[in-house]
């Protein structure tokens, strides 16, 4: 929609894009609408662009120009935006919400409600589109669905594209015994169809459908592990980056060294590049443990949880620790208008005790993480700052890289890594951005 003002005081074109405040970042690829967030005290919009509907930054700069001319323009913009938001919410597709479920101890199963947002009053149908990899999914029994009396378990859901029949879009999930802790947390996916009756020609009632984005239910055990590498059976596809070879394999050690290191991977620095800047030394050729694909992708469900791991130094000068480096880096190559965003957790001061260190880092924007965009056209000082909540969730939801520092000293060292866990014990449903 375009609103034109002939008056020279307001002579500009504002491109208005509907906002849906309940849309979650990691479902942005499925959305038909762009989302713009305007801070009216500092009107610099941020957006998640639909890859099939590209829009240049120039269009957003037009909005800024108009808003900066007069406070009245801001009010007009906000009113139009709210009207379009109401129209989109009333007539658009329902929004499916991801959900994290912590399985209660000593329970054979759990009833899970499939959540969605749809305000037009249309009849909604939930459909399972991906069955759980480990557990079993059931419809509710008729008596439990209608009156809440046991038995809970109804017919087993054995095929994708199965419509949910239980009241309030509920299903019954029974977990299976996970043989390996390193297996990814169980999950299943669903979508929602909104049904509306429309009057067609000849007084014939036709049915209109609006399909929502995909929602995923993730079920974690009492240890709350979403995904991990305990290296019990091997190196688990971890690699080494930043040494002489662009990518190399770590050495796998299927033995125990102590109570902290048991079946682990390790590597040795073979590329040292030390420079002196402001009387401080730092190895500019840093090497990292690089996570496998199973720990990447959509990990938005981990927001508010933790990443934990153990590091041990077998050889190296602990008096010459690298300073001003990131211990952990989370990378999203598609974030920041596809320019990429890296969020780094700075190396703590003197973390190594007795050649060992155990870390547990909260996955929130308030936990000392720093955002570093990969846009080299921007000055370094403006490319490093604390990430916003939206940015942190966006990175987790489209995670393309996860690295843990192995290059702890300014010279050569041999470092081991063990028990890398991403976990969350905070059950939630809904929009993380609220």
C-alpha positions in Angstrom: 0.0 0.0 0.0 1.3 3.4 -0.8 0.1 6.7 0.7 1.1 9.9 -1.3 1.1 13.4 0.2 1.1 16.3 -2.3 1.9 18.8 0.3 5.6 19.6 0.2 5.8 19.4 3.9 4.9 15.7 3.7 6.0 15.0 0.1 7.2 11.4 0.2 5.9 7.9 -0.4 5.5 5.7 2.6 5.6 1.9 1.9 3.5 0.3 4.5 4.0 -3.4 5.3 1.6 -5.3 7.6 3.0 -6.4 10.9 2.1 -9.5 12.8 3.2 -9.2 16.4 2.8 -12.8 17.2 5.0 -14.2 14.4 8.1 -16.0 15.6 11.4 -15.3 13.8 12.3 -18.8 12.9 9.1 -19.2 10.9 9.8 -16.2 8.8 10.5 -18.2 5.6 6.9 -19.3 5.6 5.3 -16.0 6.1 3.6 -14.0 3.4 4.1 -10.6 5.1 7.2 -8.7 6.0 7.6 -7.6 9.6 8.9 -4.1 10.5 9.6 -2.9 14.0 9.7 0.9 14.4 11.2 2.6 17.4 9.6 6.0 17.3 12.3 7.5 19.6 14.9 6.4 17.1 13.1 5.3 13.9 15.4 2.7 12.4 13.4 -0.2 11.2 14.6 -3.8 11.4 12.9 -6.5 9.4 13.0 -10.1 8.4 12.5 -10.2 4.6 10.6 -12.9 2.8 13.2 -14.4 0.5 10.6 -14.6 -2.3 9.7 -10.9 -2.0 12.9 -8.8 -1.8 12.8 -5.2 -0.7 15.7 -2.8 -0.7 16.9 -0.8 2.2 16.1 2.3 0.2 12.4 1.7 0.8 12.9 1.6 4.5 14.9 4.8 4.4 11.9 6.5 2.8 9.9 5.6 5.9 12.6 7.1 8.1 12.7 10.3 6.0 9.0 10.8 6.4 8.9 10.0 10.1 11.7 12.4 10.8 9.9 15.4 9.3 7.2 15.9 11.9 5.7 14.2 14.9 2.3 14.3 13.1 3.7 12.1 10.4 4.6 9.5 13.0 1.1 9.5 14.3 -0.4 9.1 10.8 2.0 6.2 10.1 1.1 4.5 13.4 -2.6 4.7 12.7 -2.3 3.3 9.2 -0.1 0.6 10.6 -2.5 -0.4 13.3 -5.4 -0.6 10.7 -3.4 -2.8 8.4 -2.4 -5.0 11.4 -6.0 -5.5 12.3 -6.9 -6.4 8.7 -4.0 -8.8 8.4 -4.8 -10.5 11.7 -8.5 -10.8 10.8 -8.1 -12.1 7.3 -4.7 -13.6 7.1 -3.4 -17.1 7.9 -3.3 -18.4 11.5 0.0 -18.4 13.2 1.4 -21.7 14.6 3.5 -21.5 17.7 6.5 -23.6 18.6 6.5 -25.2 22.0 9.0 -26.7 24.5 7.7 -29.5 26.7 9.7 -30.8 29.7 8.6 -34.5 30.2 7.6 -34.9 33.9 9.6 -37.6 35.8 7.9 -41.0 36.3 5.2 -40.3 33.7 4.3 -42.7 31.0 2.9 -39.9 28.7 1.8 -36.3 28.6 -1.1 -34.4 27.0 0.1 -31.7 24.7 -2.0 -28.9 23.3 -1.1 -27.6 19.9 -1.0 -23.8 20.2 -2.0 -21.3 17.4 -3.0 -17.7 17.1 -6.0 -16.8 14.9 -8.4 -14.0 15.8 -11.0 -14.0 13.1 -13.2 -16.7 14.7 -12.6 -19.2 11.9 -12.8 -22.9 12.6 -9.3 -24.3 13.0 -8.0 -27.8 12.1 -4.6 -29.0 13.4 -2.8 -31.5 11.2 0.3 -33.5 12.1 2.8 -33.2 9.3 5.9 -34.9 10.9 5.7 -37.7 13.4 8.1 -37.9 16.4 11.4 -39.7 15.7 11.4 -41.6 19.0 8.2 -41.4 20.9 4.6 -42.3 19.9 1.7 -39.9 19.3 -2.0 -40.7 20.0 -5.4 -39.1 19.6 -7.2 -38.5 22.8 -9.9 -41.1 23.7 -13.4 -39.9 23.2 -14.2 -39.9 27.0 -11.1 -38.0 27.9 -11.6 -35.5 25.1 -15.2 -34.8 26.1 -15.1 -35.2 29.9 -11.5 -35.5 31.1 -11.9 -39.1 32.3 -9.3 -41.8 31.8 -8.2 -43.6 29.7 -6.4 -40.8 28.0 -4.9 -42.7 25.1 -6.9 -43.1 21.9 -6.0 -44.3 18.5 -2.3 -44.2 17.6 -1.3 -41.6 14.9 0.8 -43.6 12.4 0.9 -41.4 9.4 1.8 -37.8 8.5 -1.0 -35.4 7.5 -3.3 -36.8 10.2 -6.0 -34.4 11.5 -6.2 -34.0 15.2 -9.6 -35.0 16.7 -9.1 -34.3 20.4 -10.7 -31.2 22.0 -8.7 -28.0 22.1 -6.3 -29.5 19.5 -4.7 -31.9 22.1 -2.7 -35.0 21.5 -1.2 -37.6 23.8 2.6 -38.3 23.6 4.4 -41.3 25.0 8.2 -41.1 25.1 10.5 -43.9 24.1 13.7 -44.8 25.9 16.6 -42.9 24.4 19.5 -45.2 24.1 22.0 -42.4 23.6 22.1 -39.1 25.3 23.6 -37.6 22.2 20.4 -38.2 20.3 18.5 -35.0 19.5 15.5 -34.3 21.7 12.3 -35.8 20.2 10.0 -33.5 18.3 7.0 -33.5 16.0 5.6 -30.8 13.7 2.1 -29.6 12.8 0.3 -27.0 10.9 -3.2 -25.3 11.1 -5.9 -24.8 8.5 -8.5 -22.0 9.1 -11.9 -22.7 7.5 -14.3 -20.0 6.5 -17.6 -20.1 4.6 -17.9 -17.6 1.8 -20.9 -16.8 -0.4 -20.2 -17.7 -4.0 -22.3 -17.0 -7.1 -25.6 -18.9 -7.3 -25.9 -18.8 -3.5 -23.5 -21.8 -3.2 -21.4 -22.0 0.0 -17.8 -22.6 -0.7 -15.0 -23.3 1.7 -11.9 -21.0 1.9 -8.7 -22.2 3.6 -5.7 -20.4 4.9 -2.7 -22.5 5.8 -0.3 -21.5 8.6 3.4 -21.9 8.9 4.8 -25.0 10.5 5.0 -25.3 14.3 7.3 -27.7 16.1 6.8 -29.4 19.5 10.1 -30.3 21.2 10.0 -32.7 24.1 13.0 -32.9 26.4 13.7 -35.4 29.3 14.2 -34.3 32.8 17.9 -33.6 32.0 16.4 -30.9 29.6 18.9 -31.7 26.8 17.9 -30.5 23.4 21.1 -31.7 21.6 24.5 -32.7 22.8 27.9 -34.3 21.9 29.2 -36.5 24.7 31.7 -38.2 22.3 30.8 -41.6 23.7 31.0 -43.3 20.3 33.3 -41.0 18.3 34.1 -37.4 17.3 30.4 -36.9 16.3 31.4 -35.0 13.1 33.1 -32.1 14.9 35.9 -30.4 12.9 38.8 -28.0 13.5 38.8 -24.6 11.7 41.5 -21.9 11.8 44.7 -24.1 11.7 46.9 -24.5 8.7 44.3 -26.6 7.0 41.0 -24.7 6.4 39.1 -27.7 7.9 40.7 -30.7 9.7 39.5 -33.5 11.9 40.2 -33.6 15.7 41.8 -36.6 17.4 39.3 -38.8 19.2 40.4 -40.3 22.5 38.0 -43.1 23.7 39.5 -43.1 27.3 39.1 -41.3 30.6 41.6 -38.8 31.9 39.8 -37.7 35.0 36.3 -37.1 36.3 35.7 -34.3 33.8 37.2 -35.7 30.6 35.9 -39.1 29.5 35.7 -39.9 25.7 36.7 -36.6 24.1 38.2 -34.9 21.1 41.4 -32.7 21.1 43.6 -30.8 18.7 46.9 -28.9 18.6 47.7 -25.4 17.4 49.8 -25.5 14.2 49.4 -22.0 13.0 50.6 -19.1 15.2 50.3 -15.4 14.1 51.2 -13.1 17.0 51.1 -9.3 16.6 51.7 -6.6 19.1 49.1 -3.9 19.4 48.9 -1.4 22.2 51.5 -3.4 24.2 49.3 -6.5 24.2 49.9 -9.8 22.4 47.2 -11.8 20.7 47.3 -14.7 18.3 45.5 -13.5 15.2 45.2 -17.0 13.7 42.7 -18.5 16.1 41.5 -22.1 15.8 38.2 -23.4 17.0 36.2 -26.6 17.5 33.5 -26.4 14.9 30.1 -28.0 15.7 28.4 -30.5 13.4 25.1 -30.0 11.5 23.0 -31.7 14.2 23.7 -28.7 16.5 22.8 -26.1 13.9 19.6 -25.0 12.2 16.5 -23.9 14.1 17.5 -23.8 17.8 15.2 -21.0 18.7 13.7 -23.3 21.3 17.0 -23.1 23.2 16.5 -19.4 24.0 16.7 -18.9 27.8 18.5 -22.1 28.2 22.3 -22.9 28.3 25.2 -24.1 26.3 27.7 -26.0 28.5 31.0 -27.8 27.8 34.3 -28.8 29.4 37.8 -27.8 28.2 41.1 -29.3 29.3 44.6 -28.0 28.3 47.1 -30.8 27.8 50.0 -28.5 26.8 50.5 -24.8 26.5 51.8 -21.7 28.5 48.9 -20.7 30.7 50.6 -17.4 31.5 50.2 -16.3 27.9 46.4 -16.5 27.5 44.8 -14.9 24.4 42.9 -11.7 25.4 40.0 -10.0 23.7 38.8 -13.2 22.0 35.5 -15.0 21.9 35.1 -18.3 23.8 32.0 -19.2 21.9 30.6 -17.9 18.6 27.1 -18.3 17.3 26.8 -17.5 13.6 23.8 -16.8 11.4 24.8 -16.3 7.8 21.3 -15.1 6.7 20.7 -12.6 9.4 21.2 -8.8 9.0 19.8 -8.4 5.5 21.8 -11.6 4.5 25.0 -9.9 5.5 25.4 -12.2 8.5 25.5 -11.8 12.3 27.9 -13.4 14.7 27.2 -13.4 18.4 30.3 -14.0 20.6 30.7 -14.8 24.2 34.0 -13.1 25.5 36.6 -15.2 27.1 36.3 -14.8 30.9 39.3 -13.7 32.9 41.5 -16.6 34.1 38.9 -19.4 33.6 41.4 -22.3 33.6 42.1 -23.9 37.0 44.4 -26.9 37.2 44.3 -27.1 33.4 40.5 -27.6 33.4 37.5 -25.4 32.9 33.8 -26.1 32.9 31.5 -23.5 31.3 27.7 -23.1 31.5 26.6 -20.0 29.5 23.0 -18.7 29.4 21.6 -18.2 25.9 20.1 -14.8 26.4 21.0 -11.3 25.2 21.6 -10.2 28.8 24.4 -12.7 29.5 27.4 -10.6 28.2 27.1 -11.8 24.6 28.4 -9.4 21.9 27.0 -9.0 18.4 29.5 -8.6 15.6 28.0 -8.2 12.1 30.0 -9.4 9.1 29.4 -6.2 7.2 33.0 -4.9 6.7 31.7 -1.6 5.3 30.7 -0.6 8.8 33.3 0.7 11.3 34.4 -1.9 13.8 33.1 0.1 16.8 29.6 0.0 15.4 29.9 -3.7 14.4 30.3 -4.9 18.0 27.6 -4.4 20.7 25.2 -6.3 22.8 22.5 -8.1 20.7 18.9 -7.3 21.1 16.5 -10.0 22.1 15.1 -10.2 18.6 18.6 -10.6 17.1 19.6 -13.3 19.6 16.5 -15.3 18.8 16.9 -14.8 15.1 20.5 -16.1 15.3 19.4 -19.2 17.3 16.5 -19.8 14.9 18.8 -19.8 11.8 22.0 -21.0 13.3 24.6 -21.7 10.6 27.7 -22.0 12.8 28.7 -22.8 16.3 32.4 -22.6 17.4 34.2 -23.1 20.7 37.7 -21.6 21.0 40.6 -24.1 21.2 43.3 -21.5 20.7 43.5 -20.4 24.3 47.1 -19.1 24.4 49.3 -16.9 22.2 51.6 -19.8 21.4 51.0 -23.4 20.6 48.7 -25.5 22.8 46.9 -28.8 22.9 43.3 -28.5 24.0 40.5 -31.1 24.6 36.7 -30.7 24.4 34.1 -32.8 26.0 30.3 -32.8 26.9 28.9 -30.1 24.8 25.3 -29.6 25.7 22.5 -27.3 24.6 19.7 -27.5 27.1 16.6 -25.7 28.3 14.4 -26.3 31.3 11.9 -23.5 30.7 8.7 -24.9 29.2 7.0 -22.2 27.2 4.5 -21.7 24.4 4.1 -18.6 22.3 5.9 -15.7 20.9 9.5 -15.3 22.3 9.5 -11.7 21.3 6.8 -10.6 23.6 
